[in-house]
Amino acid sequence: MSEEEGRSDPVGDLSRYIQKSIIHLLSSLPEAHARQFAAAALARSNRLLAAMLCLRDEGFTDVVGGLQRMVLECWLIGEYLLLAPNEAMQKLHEADAYQLTTMGNAGWEHLGEFAKELGFDRKRLDWSSLAGRVGTLFREAGMDSEVNYGRQMYDLLYRRQSHVDVHAGIGSLMGYVITETGRFSTREITNQRMIDPMSVLMAGACVAWLAERVCDEFGIGTHRIVSLQVEIMNSMMSIDE
């Protein structure tokens, strides 16, 4: 374990609590499509978070960023489904139709055409626009403290993780090259970049926010989730100090 003995692990506690005490309670009637998919976004994001924790505990914190970006996508989609269910389902079906009809000879093209027959246009999902839309929906819902989360999380996590942790390029490779006086040096390569505990904490915060909102939608108590959310935020602030 990377955590020092006796040290709290609110992100791990959160993930285990959601898996053990929340997921099995998230049942909906078939017609409650948006609510079902919001719950699915939470289930997926928590599994991704659990995978990040496994990597962290085995010393692979330098490669959790790709999963962190996937958690952010689940958070944005989950919030979108809760804030504007009909609009969100329409956009998701359009994006699904787009993806299914752009897979070349994968054999799934007919599914995209079927979606089109159901009235769904083929439209690519733009994550930057989606982040802005979620921020607007927060504002319209009077959720002042969450208004900027969509855009800030997109700029901080999505763009940063694309450069540093997802795509192969200078941003992701530089961390494995030991440099001298700011110059590139290939004389020595390290097998692990600097450990970044913030990635797991920020992913945990996203999952906690979504879990609180989903539980509210399903009428499930959120005391434990909010308590762990506070612990996660305090841990993040202690790193910044």
N, C-alpha and C positions, 0 to 999 in steps of 0.2 A: 504494500500500500504506500502511496506517495504521501498520504496525510500523516503527520506526526501523531504518535500515540496520544490519545486524549484530546486531540484537536477536533473541533466540530466539522461536520461535512454536510451543510444544509442542502447542497445540490443533490448529493446521494440520498439523503433522507427524503427529499421531495420526490425524486424519481421512484423510489421504493414505495412511498406512500400512495402515489397516484396509481401505480401498478397493482398494489395490494388492496387499496380501499376505495378507489374511484372508478376505474375502467369498467368493472362489472356492473356498475349502476347506470351506465349510460345507454339506456335502451329507449327507442322511439317507435312510434307508429310508422308504418311504411310511408305515409304521405308527408311526414316531417323530414323531407329531404335535406334541407339546409342544416337543421339541427343535428341530423345524423352525420353529415360530413364535417361539421364543426367538431363533433366528438371524435371523429376519425382523425382529424388534424391533431387533436390533443394526443390520441393514442400513438400516432406515428411520431410526433415530436418527442414524446416521452421515451419511445424506443430508441430514437436517435440520441437522445440525451444519455440513456443507459449505455449506449455504445461508446459515447464520448468518455463516460466515466471508466469504462473498461480500458480504453486506450490510456487514459490518464493514470490509472492505477498500475499499468504495466510499463509506464515510462515513455509513452508515445504522445505526449502533449503537443509535440510539434506538428502533428498531422490531424488534429481534431478540427481544424478550421473549415474543411469542406463540409463536415457534418454540422458545424455551427451554422453555416449558411443555409443548409437544408432545414434546420430548426427554425430559422428566421422565416423561411418561405411558409412553413406550416403555421407559424404564428400569424403572419399577415393574412393567409387564406382563412384561418379559423376566425379571426376578428372580423374579416369581411363578411363571412357567412352569418355571423351573429348580429352585425350592425345593419346589413342590407341583404337579407337572405335571398329574395327573389332576384335582385340584380346580380348578386354573387354567383348564384347557380347558373344564370344565363351566361355570364362571362366564363365560368369554368367549363360549361358544355361547349361553348364556342372555341375555347382554347384546346379542349380535348379533340374536337372535330379537326382543328387545324393540325395538331400533332399527328393524328391518325392518318391523315391524307398526305403527310410529308415524309413518310417512312420508306419511300422508294418501293422496292419489291419485297417488303417484309410480310406481305400477305394480309395486312390489316386495313388496306385502303377501303374495303367495303364497309368497315365499321364507321369510318369517317363519312362516307356517303350516306349511310343510314342515319347518322346524326344530322346531316344536312336535310334529309327528307323529313325529319322531325321538326324542322324549322330553325335549326341552329346554324348560323353562319360560321365560316371558318375564319377565326380571328386569333392572332398570336397574343398571348398574355404579356403585357409590358410591365415588368416588376417595378420600375421606377414610377410609372403612372399609378400602379396599384398602391404603392406605399403612400403617395400623395392623396389618393382617394380615401384610404383608411384614416389618414390624419384628418381629412375633412369630415368624415363620418364621426370620428371622435368628437370633433368640435360641435357638430350638429346635435350630438347626443348629450352635450353638456359635460363631457368628460375632459375638463380642462387640463388635468395633469397628464393625460395621455395624448393630447393633440399633436405634439411634435414627435411622438415615438415612431410613428410610421416612417417619416422622412429621415429622422436621425438614425434609426436602426438600419435603414437601407444604406445611407451614406457611410455609416461606420462599419457595418458588418458585411453587407452585400458587396459593395465596391471594394472595401479593404480586403475581404476574404478572397474575392476574385483575383486580386493582384498578388496577395501574399501567400495564399494557401490552396487555391483551386487550380489556376492555370500554370503551366510550366513556363517560366520566364525568369527575368532577373529578380523580380520580387520574391518568388518562391525559392529560387536556387541560391540566392545570395546568403541566406542564413546558414548554408552548409559550407561556405567558403570562408576560411579564416583569412582576414585581411590585416595588413600592416599599414599604418599611417594613412588609412582611408583608401589605399590602392588595392585593386584586385590582386589576389595571390592564389595560385593553384598549387602551391607547395604542400599545403596541408588541407585536408577535407575532414570536417567533423560529421559524425553520423547522427547528430541531433542538434537542432537549433536551440536557442535560449527558451527555457520553459516559460510558457505564458498561461498563468492560472486564470487570467481574465476571460479567456475564451469559454471555458466551462461555466464560469460564473454568469456570464452574459447569456449563454444558452439556457442556463437554469432560470434566469430571470424571465426570459421569454416564455418558457414552459409554465412557470408559476403564474404569470399574467393570464395566459390562455386558460389554464386550469381554473383559476378563480372565476373567469367569465363563463366558461362552460358549466361549471358547477352551479352558478347562479341561474343559468338557463334551465338546468335540470332540477332545481330546488334542492341541491345538496349543500350542506354546511361547508363553509370555507375557512373556518377558524385556523385549522392546522396549516392550510396552504398559505394563508396570509402571514402567519407566524414565520414560516420558513422563507417566504418572500422577503420579509424584513431582514432576516438573518443573511440572506444572499446579498441584499443591497448593502448591508453593513459591511460585509466582507469585501464587496467591490470598492466601497469608499475607503476602507482601511488600506487597500492596495494603492489607491490614488494618493494617499497622504504621504 
